[in-house]
């Protein structure tokens, strides 16, 4: 008796197509063998090219999920919407970059870029580019640019001024996105205007981008897969899976070609984040609202998560913002504690710097985990202090704490008596200054 062919395994009559075969053959093989279609996070091949935007976004997210392992739902939503944004960029005055940040190599940056690039509009990839070449390229072709290994482009180092200027100026359409340079004319130099408005995806290891770039973009952290994730992950084969990504890109192009101009730009949008965050998220929110279904709700949740609204935002905060949030936890604890034996808790004019540091360096302090009741008998809920400060106890000393608060938030420490009940003169922060700081930035 001939053994039965296991499910999902090709027999001798079902040979895997090569990259030379037509995309339709590749898709037919994937669907027949259970590696494509909606059952395996692939594209629903029954969806016509004229499908509404919501269906195209659904399939975009399915492909991202199929090969990419993110640490939060917000990452998948943001990545899929950013792909849509590349096709609808003419409907926006803002072009927020997609920033892929990894702690080390082999975290999946190149794979994420490849998958995103192959579904995006007029994409152009580079592993190294100078600022001078970048603004000329954007002005000439207006492509969607993908820069890998951005940590080698001096984006956050001396000499990277032009690169940084292109990244920040290209964020907003209009006069601010114009670069003016002198070029050789007939017998003399003449001014030339270069327009650098456009979408850019940059990927790098460590802290490779300055805050001026990060604040304008969607920052997605990439972590190496765990052993369990690696065991079930499907590897991305660019040549073999190209047809699936090409089809999604084609469906976006068909949708945009048939779309009434202004249908995205003219939508009134409810934005749950403010400031510059609102500038970059309104575009994605308009796309989500047009797509309908679960996209409006999920996009607003993603915006709040990536912008630090809620309890799970620390992963995305820069060091200064993370430090400020944890200082607020310490401050609330000290202010609410009413223990006569704890002199640190008897706040008068301010809190000593050494007191703040002592609590930051012990985030597992039992006072941060037990129910805390203030002097009025009210329960005070405290968000946890990030354990990173314990590992940085040698780095985060009083000088560094003072410098971060001064440079990032313009708050200064001072020497005052009466900061402790015994009248010792210690350097610290006034309670009024801290309250004002928390209210402005958190």
Rosetta blueprint (number, residue, H / E / L):
1 X L
2 X L
3 X L
4 X L
5 X L
6 X L
7 X L
8 X L
9 X L
10 X L
11 X L
12 X L
13 X L
14 X L
15 X L
16 X L
17 X L
18 X L
19 X L
20 X L
21 X L
22 X L
23 X H
24 X H
25 X H
26 X H
27 X H
28 X H
29 X H
30 X H
31 X H
32 X H
33 X L
34 X L
35 X L
36 X L
37 X L
38 X H
39 X H
40 X H
41 X L
42 X L
43 X L
44 X L
45 X L
46 X L
47 X L
48 X L
49 X L
50 X L
51 X L
52 X L
53 X H
54 X H
55 X H
56 X H
57 X H
58 X H
59 X H
60 X H
61 X H
62 X H
63 X H
64 X H
65 X H
66 X H
67 X H
68 X L
69 X L
70 X L
71 X L
72 X L
73 X H
74 X H
75 X H
76 X H
77 X H
78 X H
79 X H
80 X H
81 X H
82 X H
83 X H
84 X H
85 X H
86 X H
87 X H
88 X L
89 X H
90 X H
91 X H
92 X L
93 X L
94 X E
95 X L
96 X L
97 X L
98 X E
99 X E
100 X E
101 X E
102 X E
103 X L
104 X L
105 X L
106 X L
107 X L
108 X L
109 X H
110 X H
111 X H
112 X H
113 X H
114 X H
115 X H
116 X H
117 X H
118 X H
119 X H
120 X L
121 X L
122 X L
123 X E
124 X E
125 X E
126 X E
127 X L
128 X L
129 X L
130 X L
131 X H
132 X H
133 X H
134 X H
135 X H
136 X H
137 X H
138 X H
139 X H
140 X H
141 X H
142 X L
143 X L
144 X E
145 X E
146 X E
147 X E
148 X L
149 X L
150 X H
151 X H
152 X H
153 X L
154 X L
155 X L
156 X L
157 X L
158 X L
159 X L
160 X L
161 X H
162 X H
163 X H
164 X H
165 X H
166 X H
167 X H
168 X H
169 X H
170 X L
171 X L
172 X E
173 X L
174 X L
175 X H
176 X H
177 X H
178 X E
179 X E
180 X E
181 X E
182 X E
183 X E
184 X E
185 X L
186 X L
187 X L
188 X L
189 X E
190 X E
191 X E
192 X E
193 X E
194 X E
195 X E
196 X L
197 X L
198 X L
199 X L
200 X E
201 X E
202 X E
203 X E
204 X E
205 X E
206 X L
207 X L
208 X L
209 X L
210 X L
211 X H
212 X H
213 X H
214 X H
215 X L
216 X L
217 X L
218 X E
219 X E
220 X E
221 X E
222 X E
223 X L
224 X L
225 X L
226 X L
227 X H
228 X H
229 X H
230 X H
231 X H
232 X H
233 X L
234 X L
235 X L
236 X L
237 X L
238 X H
239 X H
240 X H
241 X H
242 X H
243 X H
244 X H
245 X H
246 X H
247 X H
248 X H
249 X H
250 X H
251 X H
252 X H
253 X H
254 X H
255 X H
256 X H
257 X H
258 X H
259 X L
260 X L
261 X L
262 X L
263 X L
264 X L
265 X L
266 X L
267 X L
268 X L
269 X L
270 X L
271 X L
272 X L
273 X L
274 X L
275 X L
276 X H
277 X H
278 X H
279 X H
280 X H
281 X H
282 X H
283 X H
284 X H
285 X H
286 X H
287 X H
288 X H
289 X H
290 X H
291 X H
292 X L
293 X L
294 X L
295 X H
296 X H
297 X H
298 X H
299 X H
300 X H
301 X H
302 X H
303 X H
304 X H
305 X H
306 X H
307 X L
308 X L
309 X L
310 X L
311 X L
312 X L
313 X L
314 X H
315 X H
316 X H
317 X L
318 X L
319 X H
320 X H
321 X H
322 X H
323 X H
324 X H
325 X H
326 X H
327 X H
328 X H
329 X H
330 X H
331 X H
332 X H
333 X H
334 X H
335 X H
336 X H
337 X L
338 X L
339 X L
340 X L
341 X L
342 X L
343 X H
344 X H
345 X H
346 X L
347 X L
348 X L
349 X L
350 X E
351 X E
352 X E
353 X H
354 X H
355 X H
356 X H
357 X H
358 X H
359 X H
360 X H
361 X L
362 X L
363 X L
364 X L
365 X L
366 X H
367 X H
368 X H
369 X L
370 X L
371 X L
372 X E
373 X E
374 X L
375 X L
376 X L
377 X L
378 X L
379 X E
380 X E
381 X L
382 X L
383 X L
384 X L
385 X L
386 X L
387 X L
388 X H
389 X H
390 X H
391 X H
392 X L
393 X L
394 X L
395 X L
396 X L
397 X L
398 X H
399 X H
400 X H
401 X H
402 X H
403 X H
404 X H
405 X H
406 X H
407 X H
408 X H
409 X H
410 X L
411 X L
412 X L
413 X L
414 X E
415 X E
416 X E
417 X L
418 X L
419 X L
420 X L
421 X L
422 X L
423 X L
424 X L
425 X L
426 X E
427 X E
428 X E
429 X E
430 X E
431 X H
432 X H
433 X H
434 X H
435 X H
436 X H
437 X H
438 X H
439 X H
440 X H
441 X H
442 X L
